[in-house]
Amino acid sequence: MSQLMMKQEEHRQARQDLSDVAADWSNDQEVFRQTHWGKVMMWIFLLSDTFVFSCFLTAYMTMRASATLPWPDTAEVFALTIGGHPIPLILIAIMTFVLISSSGTMAMAVNFGYRRDRRKTAALMLATALFGATFVGMQAFEWTKLIFEEGVRPWSNPMGAPQFGASFFMITGFHGLHVTCGVILLLIVASKVLRGHYDRTGDYSAVEIAGLYWHFVDLVWVFIFAFFYLW
Amino acid sequence: MATTIADDLRPMHHPKTWAGKYVWSQDHKVIAIQYSLTAIAVGLVALVLSVLMRLQLGFPGAYSGITPENYLQYVSMHGMIMVVYLLTALLLGGFGNYLIPLMVGARDMVFPFVNMLSYWIYLLSVVVLLSGFFVPGGPTGAGWTLYPPQAISEGTPGHQWGIVTMLVSLAIFVVAFTMGGLNYVTTVLQARTRGMTLMRMPLSVWGIFIASIMGLLAFPALFVAAVMMLLDHLAGTSFFMPAMQSMGQTSQTMGGSPILFQHLFWFFGHPEVYIVALPAFGIVSDLISVHARKNIFGYRMMVWAIVIIGGLSFVVWAHHMYVSGMNPYFGYFFATSTLIIAIPTAIKVYNWLLTLWRGDIHLRVPMLFALGFIFTFIHGGLSGLFLGNVSVDVPLSDTFFVVGHFHMVMGVSPILVIFGAIYHWYPKITGRMWNDALGKIHFWITFLGVYVIYLPMHYIGILGVPRRYYALGETGFIPQSVHTANEMISIAAFVVFAGQAVFFYNMIHSYFWGPKAEPNPWGAASLEWQTPETPPGHGNWGAHLPIVYRWAYDYSVPGAARDFIPQTEPPS
């Protein structure tokens, strides 16, 4: 009997929770209480950007599935010979490691930002930007190798399907552009942090907003890594 | 934190110079007018193109200045301009900008600077688009759908540079829209005034809000498609280009998928129909409610219908591709999802009718346009049922039936709402009244005219007359009556075209010499009519933000002193 009542109580509670959520959402003034407008906008922008990358990746997968020539083995193409041994995907592995590390430093920067620790925030953001720049640098190396050593072009590919080079340059190029924009954004925000701009306004949200963008770019890379390199 | 919500005018940048006030303005109302005027200007270009097309179709051979290439270019530019640069920009950039902050009780959009950038980037996209008329080879003639491989292959007009300006312009437009759309969505979510709950918002805001979200999710597909086709054209990639034989020569491209482009294009293209339609649905609901002096019937259902239509419109895109060579099983799915959309749409139509039922209907010009919309929308929607079914669509595909259908449902219908909305809000925007007689003349010419234009197209289409043909010539299956009908359509089109001069004369003349308008000439309950100034000043609300106590549809409340109760009136 009491078990039944507990069940009923649970159901009642669940219904109450659901209607609380609905009430919060449809309440006046703000759907997301006490949330910085810029943060809301960044989230919505990232949702939109997700659709851009999803379209790129879906298009790439469609093309790969229907290409008329064989698709090159990415493990071989993206291998580096170190000490006489070809190591598959080693450069990509390092790039991924660098980018994911940068997300770590970014998260720490956001944390120190909310503690109003100006120097540590700026230092960690600069470290993040440095990781990002390293990533773009390694990407440039990878592109150079692919273009000059393997002879891959947007319109042709000696190893098989021309869509390989085309989608590689397009997708990694578009992502690299995002990383570059992120580095610039981080440098701007970091310099504002250093100059004490956010101490004066009393609002460190810009650090978190830049962080949101950075984590997103990082997350997109994970998908590119999985779908383009590991497939 | 969210600063301008408070009664604090300090964060507002009050412009000091003339240029700061009217050119580089960050005021949502000025940006709205800039957006609207630009959209109308480029829309006029598209309107002239349609007249040129009708000259050719009604009187083939009579105008030697129109070559077959020109004709295809007119078709393509007319379509793209009307759908993207006129309707989307006017409904979201124009009405969205003007109405959202005023209707939800905000001082401005949440990011006025980004909002201003949105307009200037939109203007850039329009300039790039129109530059297509002046590049070697002229604008693209690939049809507004820009299907590859023909869009970038030799033989299609504008395949050299016209297609480049078109694609670049579209990509720029997507950037501009994203900046605006982020503002509209965030403003609705985060910057409403006290008491303005989501379920007290006027349906206009709901329509624009959901359409903006859809735009943010659908335009990426267009952006990606444009980037990929640009690469195909300029960098020689083979995303959409298969191996082709032409004049004994094999193309450099191979293995690309033209169907992929169609999927990307229509993943944008179908939501786009509703990006245009939903703001129109919302606005027309408000017009009907105000001018019938009755609360909107089934407000909650209306909101949910908007949301559900928005969601469903993302899973119906391939009904544009029944003849493209899809797996037939996809046809089942997309036909089913397409027909399911009829349910929320029918809810909306019935609710409009039930709002009118036993209402105190004032047949003012905005109301006439709203009623006209219900007619054209029902007719266009009914022909959509034919095209949504695979087996009926296949013979009708690419005929004038399709042209009649979509012009009725997403061309004329939103345009009628836009006219109605301009007449409705003109007193608030300019502080002047327009001439009633001229407005009614404009309505009847437009409303009757579009029926003379588009109804016969359905018959012509059922007879199998294909669209996008320069001239029909001596074709066995096409009876003489089609040629007669085409002449009649063309003459009606010229009359409707000329009739729009009445509208422009009325608007421009009234702006300078019209009688002063009252702050709330229609007795509307929603917030934008309760501003302290008409037209509203910078910051919209004077010293204090309004407080909202009720929904926007308290009309003819029994026992009330007036036949409407403004949203700002506290419960007694």
Interface residues (C-beta under 8 A of the other chain):
Chain A: W25 S26 N27 D28 Q29 E30 V31 F32 Q34 T35 H36 W37 G38 V40 M41 I44 F45 L47 S48 D49 F51 V52 S54 C55 F56 A59 T62 M63 S66 A67 T68 L69 P154 W155 A161 P162 Q163 A166 S167 M170 F174 D203
Chain B: M1 A2 I5 V110 F111 T178 G181 L182 N183 V185 T186 L189 Q190 A191 R192 T193 R194 G195 M196 T197 L198 M199 R200 L216 L217 A218 F219 P220 A221 F223 V224 A225 V227 M228 L231 A235 G236 T237 S238 F239 A243 Q252 T253 M254 G255 G256 S257 L260 H263 L264 F267 V548
